Amino acid sequence: MSLLERESHLESLVTWACEAANGEGRIVLVTGEAGIGKTALLQQFASDQSGQLSLCKAGRLFRILWGGCEALFTPNPLAPLYDIARQIGGAFPAALDGASRRETIFHLTIEELGRSSLPTVLVFEDVHWADEATLDLIKFLGRRLARLGILLVVSYRDDEVGDKHALRAVIGDLPSGHLRRLELQPLSAEAVAWLAASAGRPAAGLHETTGGNPFFVTEALAISVPHVPATVRDAVIARLARLSESARAIANLVSLVPGKTERWLLDKAAAKLGIKDAARISDAIQECLSAGMVALADGSLAFRHELARRAVEEHLPVPYRQELHVLILQALLRRIGNGVSTARLVHHADGAGNSAAVLDYAPMAAERAAALSAHREAAAHYETALRHAQSWADACRADLFEKLSYEFYLIEYVPEAIEARQSALHLWRSAGDQLKIGNNLRWLSRLSWFNGLKSDAEQFAAEAIAALEPLGPGRELAFAYSNRAQLHMLTNERQPTLHWGQKAIDLATQLNDTEILSHALNNVGTARATAMDPGGYADLERSLKLALDGNLQEHVARAYTNLATTAIRLHDFDGANRYLAEGIAYCEAHELFSWIRYMSAARSVTYLGQGFWDRAAEEALAVARHPCAAPISKIQALTILGLVRARRGESDADRLLEEALDLAVPTGEMQRIGPVVSARAEVAWFNGTLSDVAGDIRAAYEVALRQSDPWMLGELAFWLWRSGGTYDPAAPIAEPFAHQIAGRWQEAAAAWETLGCPYQSAMALVDSVEEADLRRALAICERLAAAPLAAILRRKLRAAGIRGITRGTQERHKQNPHGLTTRELGVLAHLVEGRRNADIARVLFVSEKTVDHHVSSILGKLGVRSRGEAAAFANRLGLVPDGRGSGMAEVQPGTGKNR
């Protein structure tokens, strides 16, 4: 059938290919729902190479390399790259097979692509199924393609890529200047009618029933019955029912192979199915092609649409499906070492119910995936192995549970990691292996901490040491000592941290164990740095270097995390942002989701402190909403989200902070509990109910007095002072709080300004009696849309008899009947000035998409159709003050300076 309503898309692809060939580099995202025609569009584009594309660069042709992701039970890491490697040929496939590290593979790929004299179109298809390693490769290529003359085309189903899908983060990291998008829409009613007429079929009801989806339309028109099938599955099965027995057998076989079925595999399996004559096999394949399947250039056979493949696979009776998996597995096993991946063997061994083969290859596939930092896939392979390992010895099963737990831990599936670790512990106890028992108890301590359960963590830590010490020195005991130091460090108990940390360091030195030394130095360094000991950062930096040099990925992540969070606790936001940027990038490259989300929550703290509240809220919301976020990460995210909403006078702050407190209290850590108590105190102060939370402030302050964190102690002392409570004037607290409590408002404000904290500077000046100080604080609040604090300042200015105080955005919000939020009023002010969304996003330090959402909401609430109408409406009703947008200072992240 004709490729309708895609002419402009093809023209765009040709244009971007020409631009890429001229050295500009382009990344094209081709998106749309399943069956919308992404593959058909790209195949049409590729087939036009001898025409339009050859004109792009002095008559030279393009090289088109095509790789696809497959819907395996567990994705094969870097499957599209290996497809492309086979097309390139030469020494490249062997070079990839010989590379043991992902970074090596990526650099080999760049070198290979750079060798071609032809400009290259690189297609990565169906990336919604991509493994983490493939997603990282796309990001890696996307940042380097400009100098290579490459058009990188990435297709995916946008209806299967939600906000939490890993692909979203990859897209966000691609260079925006080189990024282009093609969003394929359903066919129009006119196009569907034309297709129906071409097929000699009535068009009545066809567009409504299919929604214009080209696949649905094609399948509906391919059968001879006069009505549209109720489901696509019915359409696919009805179409295959017209095939001969041999062709149906081939189609059934191919339906069990995600991606494509090679011709050699077809020949081998067909013989087992009784189709032994080569001519019969060819005839059967031709029948399949007429039924909507596709023959690829290398002779392999595939379904044109994955939906069709799944429909056939699910329709097959389970016993017959298993028989076909057996045939496929037998054929693949004969080709081991000839390009057959272990992940593929596991897929078919699992489907065949062949436990022996699963147990042979699933652990290997898991290790390969983990080596490529595809930890989700590694965990899935270990789960598959365990389903088939019931006959294995306890020790072997326990080993699988340990490895599964570790992979779950890395991707922040904490409850699942605990369950797997407990299963391992139970098996080791049955086997009476004391060393393994102690080591798993230590791991349960670590995982319990991640789950926000301090008492469980401490109990497991003590049990681990009790189990291991009688066995004498060893790395398990050294790790148990270091784990104990870590728990004390997390509760700001400096001396116990140093005690247990030194025991771990001594034993690690004796054992010459770099991993344990890195772990212990991390704990000791954090405790020292938090207590303002300059040697602490040296310990942390040494921990990081040891981990980087040894490729100890978990410990690299921990080092970056504690370097950043220590800097945050000391209000060194520039240093924190540097460590966070490096740490998050490292963790993304190695699929270490536990630390990505933890550091993302920490980054929301720096954004809040530096006045980038929209970015803080976005970052915190992403962590708080994530279904796999551990409690230890959610506490910080919920606190920041609650503070942003409270400081803007928006709803739901109390609920968010209550949830944060519920999660924080079981941790027993002041670094979790203190910020929530402080945030709730601030909200109570806004509401005039500070006395209601004075008891919580006092309790937290008494705990902080026994610890060595002058910043946390200072923050709690400040709220205790503001609530009229007593505090210890001799206790060491951070300088800005000391100035504030002593009545030196300007010095406090200057100290906060030096640290790059505008809101805290305004908070310091609120106690001043000088008009200039109060007006300066009010200007900061207006810029930040900090409505409650601005209202306090206005009341104070008016009470002093000062005139000319303009109404704030919150007051205007209360007086407008249209329900615009504080932020929407701010965006509306920029619309009045005629600014584009990109300009507004840059000034407010938010994404352009966020501004799009605000503008859409504004138009809907005001009942207008355009930005111009919204601006006129705002001016007519006085919803924004003169010069509201142009008066905003633009602050850059990590600098705290005006630009």
Residue, then its C-alpha position, 0 to 999 in steps of 0.5 A: m500500500s502507498l505511504l500516505e501523508r508522510e511526504s513532509h517527513l521524508e523531505s525533512l529526513v533528506t534535509w537533515a541528512c544533507e546538513a549532517a553530511n555538511g558537518e553539522g551533525r543531526i539527531v532525529l527522534v522518530t516517534g509515534e504509537a505502535g503501528i503508526g509507520k515509523t519503520a515504514l517511513l525509515q525504510q522508504f527513506a533508506s530506499d530513496q538513497s539512490g535518488q534524493l540522498s545522492l544529491c546531498k554531497a556532490g553525487r556521493l551516496f550515503r552509507i545506511l547502517w541499521g540496528g534494532c532493539e528486540a523485545l526479548f524477555t531480557p534485552n541483549p545489551l548493545a544488540p543494535l550495535y552488534d547488528i551494525a557491526r555485522q553490516i560493517g564487517g571487517a575486523f570490527p565485529a571481532a574487535l567488539d567481541g574482544a572488548s570487555r569494558r563498555e567504554t572501550i566498545f564505545h570508543l571503538t565504535i566512534e573510531e570505526l564510524g570515523r573511518s568511512s569516506l561516505p556520510t553515514v545514516l545510523v538508524f537505531e530502531d525500537v529504542h523503547w526496548a533498549d537496554e541501558a548500555t544501548l541508551d548510553l551508546i546513543k547518548f555517547l554518539g549524540r554528543r560526538l556526531a557533529r564532527l563525523g558527518i552522521l545522521l543519527v535516527v532513533s525511533y521509539r514508541d512514545d506511548e511506551v516511554g513514560d516520564k520515568h523511562a530511562l530514554r527520557a533522561v537520555i533525550g534530555d542529555l542530547p545536544s539540543g542544537h543538533l536535535r530534531r523531532l518527527e512525530l508521526q500522526p495517525l492517518s486522516a479520514e481521507a487517507v483511510a478512505w483512499l486506502a479502502a477504495s484502493a482495496g475495493r472495500p467500503a470505508a464506512g466506520l473504518h477510520e473511527t474503528t482504527g483511529g487512523n493507525p496505519f497498521f490497524v487499517t492495513e490489517a483490517l483491509a487485508i481480510s475479506v470479511p466485510h466488517v472490521p475485526a474487533t481486535v488487531r489480534d483477530a485481524v492478524i490471526a485471520r490473515l494467517a489462517r489463509l496461509s498453507e500449513s507450511a507457511r503457517a508453521i514458518a510464521n508460528l516459528v518466526s513469532l517466537v523470535p523477537g527481531k528477526t529469524e535468520r535464513w539458516l535458522l529457518d532452514k534448520a527448524a523447517a526441516k524439523l517441522g517436516i518442510k524439507d524441500a528447499a522449494r517448499i521453504s521458499d514458497a512458504i516464505q513467499e506466502c508469509l511475505s504476502a501476509g504482512m511479514v518482511a524479508l530483510a536484505d540478509g535473507s532473514l524473515a520478520f514480522r512487519h510489526e511487533l504487534a503482529r508477532r506478539a499476537v501470533e505468539e500469544h495465540l499459540p497453545v503453550p505446548y506447541r509454543q514450547e516445542l518451537h522454542v526447543l527447535i530454535l534452541q537446538a539450532l542456536l546451540r549448534r551455532i555457539g561462537n558464531g554470533v549467537s548471544t547468551a541472552r538469546l539462548v536464555h530466552h529460548a531455553d526459558g521458553a523451552g523449559n530447558s532448565a539445564a540450558v538456562l542454568d548454563y547460560a543465564p549466569m553468563a548472560a547476567e555477568r555479561a550484562a553486568a559488565l556492560s553496566a546493564h544491571r536491570e538485564a543482569a537482574a532479570h537473567y539471575e531471576t530467570a536462573l533462579r526459577h530453574a534452579q530448584s534442583w541446585a545445591d543450597a550453596c549454588r542457589a545462595d550464590l545466585f540470590e547474592k548476585l541478584s540482590y546486588e544487582f537489585y541494590l544497584i538499580e534501587y529495587v531495595p525491597e527486592a534486594i532485601e528479600a533476595r539477600q534474606s533468601a541467601l542468608h537462609l540457605w547459608r544458615s542451612a549449610g552452616d557457613q559462618l563466613k557467608i552468614g556474617n557477610n550477608l548479615r552485613w549486607l542486610s544492614r546496608l540494605s536496611w539503611f537504604n530502606g530507612l530502618k536504622s534499628d534493623a541496620e544496627q542490629f544486623a551490623a552487630e550480628a555481622i561482627a559477632a558472627l565474623e570476629p571469631l573467624g579471625p581477620g578477613r575481608e568480610l570482617a573488615f567490611a563489617y567494621s567499615n559498615r559499622a563506621q558508616l552507620h555511625m557516620l550517618t548519625n554524626e557520631r564522629q568518635p565511633t566513626l573514627h574508631w570503627g573506621q580505623k579498625a577497617i583501615d588497619l585490616a584493609t591495609q593488612l589485607n592489601d584490599t583497595e575496595i575496603l580501604s576506599h569504603a572506610l576512607n569514605n566513612v572517616g573522611t565524611a565524618r571529619a569533613t562534616a566536623m570542619d576538619p580539613g583532612g576530611y576532604a583529603d580522605l574523601e578524594r583519596s577514596l574516590k581515586l582508589a575507586l576510580d583506579g580500581n573500577l569499583q563502581e559502587h564505591v565511586a558512586r558513594a565517594y561522589t555522593n558523600l563529597a557532594t552531600t558533605a559540601i551541601r551540609l557545609h553550604d558549599f553549593d559550587g563544590a556540591n554542584r561539581y561533584l553532583a554533575e560528575g557523580i550523576a554522569y558516572c552513575e548514568a553511564h554505569e546504570l547505578f540508579s540508587w545513587i542517581r536518585y539519591m544525588s538527584a534529590a541532593r541536587s534539588v537542595t542546591y537548586l533550592g538554596q541558590g534560588f532555582w526553585d522551579r528546577a528544585a521542584e522538578e528534580a525533587l518531584a521526579v525522585a518523590r514520584h519514582p516507584c523505585a525510589a528508596p525512602i532514604s532518597k524520598i525524604q530529601a525530595l519530599t522536604i524540598l518539594g514541601l519547602v518550595r510549595a510552602r515558600r510560594g504559598e501553594s497548597d500541599a506543603d503540610r502533607l509532603l512534610e508530614e510524609a517526609l517526617d514519617l520516613a525520616v524518624p525511623t532513620g534516627e539520623m539528624q541529617r534526615i530529621g533536622p531538615v524536615v523539622s526546620a521546614r515544618a518550623e518555617v511553615a508554622w512561622f508563616n502561619g503564626t503557629l510556631s509554638d505548635v512545633a516548638g517541642d519538635i524543634r527542642a527535641a531535634y536541637e537537643v540531639a544536634l547538640r550531641q553531634s558535630d554539625p554546626w550548620m544543622l545545629g545553627e538552623l535548629a537554634f535559629w528556629l528555637w530562638r525565633s520561637g522564643g525558646t532557650y538555646d546554648p549560646a556557647a554551642p558552636i553554630a555556623e556564622p550566618f545563624a550566629h549573626q542572625i541570633a545576635g541581631r546582626w541582620q546585615e552581617a547575616a544577610a551578607a554571609w548568606e549572599t556570599l554563599g549564594c543563598p538569596y532567600q536566606s539573605a531575605m530571611a535574615l533581613v526580615d528582622s531589620v528595622e531599616e527600610a532599605d533592608l526590608r525593601r531589599a528583602l522584598a525585591i528578592c522575594e518578588r524575584l523568587a515568587a516567595a509570597p508568604l515571606a513577601a507578605i510578612l515584609r509588606r505588613k512590616l513596611r506598612a506598619a512602619g508607615i512606609r508608603g508606595i508598597t506594591r501589591g505582591t503576586q500572592e495578593r493579586h492572585k487572591q484578588n483575581p477570579h481566574g485561579l492563576t497560581t503565583r508561578e502562572l502570574g509570573v509567566l503571564a508577566h513575561l507574555v505581556e512583554g512579548r517574550r517567547n517560551a524559550d526566553i521565559a524558560r531561560v530567565l526562570f531557569v526551567s525547561e521550555k516544556t514547563v513553560d509550555h504547560h504554564v502557558s496552556s494553563i494560563l490560556g485555559k484559565l483566562g478563556v483566551r485563544s492566544r498569547g496576545e489575547a492573554a497579554a491584553f487580558a492581563n493588562r486590562l485587568g491589572l493582573v501583573p505589575d508594570g515591568r514585572g518580567s524585565g525586573m527579574a535578575e537572571v541567576q546561573p546555577g553554581t555561581g550565585k551571581n547575577r548575570 
